[in-house]
Amino acid sequence: MFEIDSGFKDKELSRALLRGIEKEFKSPVRFMEVCGTHTMSIFRYGIRGLLPEGLFLVSGPGCPVCVTSQGDIDLIIELSKEPEIIISTFGDLLRVPGSRGSLMDERARGSQVNVVYSPSESLEICKKTPEKEVVFIAIGFETTVPTVAATILEARAKGIKNFSILCLHKTMPEALRTLLEDEELGVNGLLAPGHVSAIIGARPYRMLSREFNMPIVIAGFEPADILQGILLLLRQLNDGRADVQNGYKRAVPEEGNLRALSLIKEVFEPCESTWRGLGKIEGSGLRLKEEYGEFDAMKRFGLSPNPSREPKACLCGEIIKAKATPLECPLFKRACTPLSPVGPCMVSSEGTCSAFYKYGLL
């Protein structure tokens, strides 16, 4: 095993890993890179084109904007129309189409929609506009949840009363379970998401690996990281093993980030969540605990979930499940482009359709 701790873009190291992949490759296989950042790195560095013929990489549900349901997108847009509310959000959400327009459209019509780079920036908006309610749109996987939890704690400590979150956070292990339960998935190994794993650690994947006899490798995002992950998956298959291997030890401890996990446990609890493409998955979402209910926008404004209806002919839901590629979508590069997206997979910086469009079709 190569222990990568430096030179992550080193050409000689990458060539050595590619030679190892060619040596270990025996028959056609499909590996899923779960994380959207992996997908972008794979396309950016042309990794698909370097692999042996018959070694396929498919993308999974690792783009948080992409897996946010259409009903939740519509709920965000409806909330933005309220004149007493300022929406605070990450930039990827602005252009995601709802059933009737996007947040960007509502901002053009006069809605107050602020792009922030961290949840805590929302508290500054609260201080500057005490007469308004500021709602942070809390989406993302375990990676972003600790900062939201810390912001909730900060808001309480400082007595900020005009702040709340629309909590749409999702957690990865139960979604992976739902994927692996699908007999039509047809993948032989998983490249587990590096960013999520830096929070939750390697341990949550071990039960999945045993239960589904699935090789899993946690990988970083540089070329050598990804190539090492593929090589380790091939070696597991050739050895008849199904283990969890940590190829990203510089960022991922076995037990995860204990401080971050403690913050999450303090403020949130598991709940059912609706994923685009995957439907409702028990225990795959997070909600604020009762003692932090004052910061829950759903309760504060009497909101209720909207039904989810996928855009007509859009295959985002199937692409998320690796049951289709962007090339199979009738809208790709026709009705759906970065300038006029139909689905979130074309909008998000981690979306599969965006990767195909930006970097080519390999």
Buried (B, 14 or more C-beta within 10 A) or exposed (E): EBEBEEEBEBEEBBEBBBEBBBEBBEEEBBBBBBBBBBBBBBBEBEBBEBBBEEBBBBBBBBBBBBBBBBBBBBBBBBBBEBEEBBBBBBEBBBBBBBBEBBBBBBBEEEBBBBBBEBBBBBBEBBEEBEEBBBBBBBBBBBBBBBBBBBBBBBBBEEEBEBBBBBBBBBBBBBBBBBBBEEEEBEBBBBBBBBBBBBBBBBBBBBEBBEEBEBBBBBBBBBBBBBBBBBBBBBBBBEEEEBBBBBBBBBBBBEEBBEEBBEBBEBBBEEBEBBBBBBEEBEBBBBBBBEEBEBBBBBEBBEBEEBEBEBBEEBBBBBBBBBBBBBEEBEBBBEBBBBEEBBBBBBBBBBBBBBBBBEBEEE
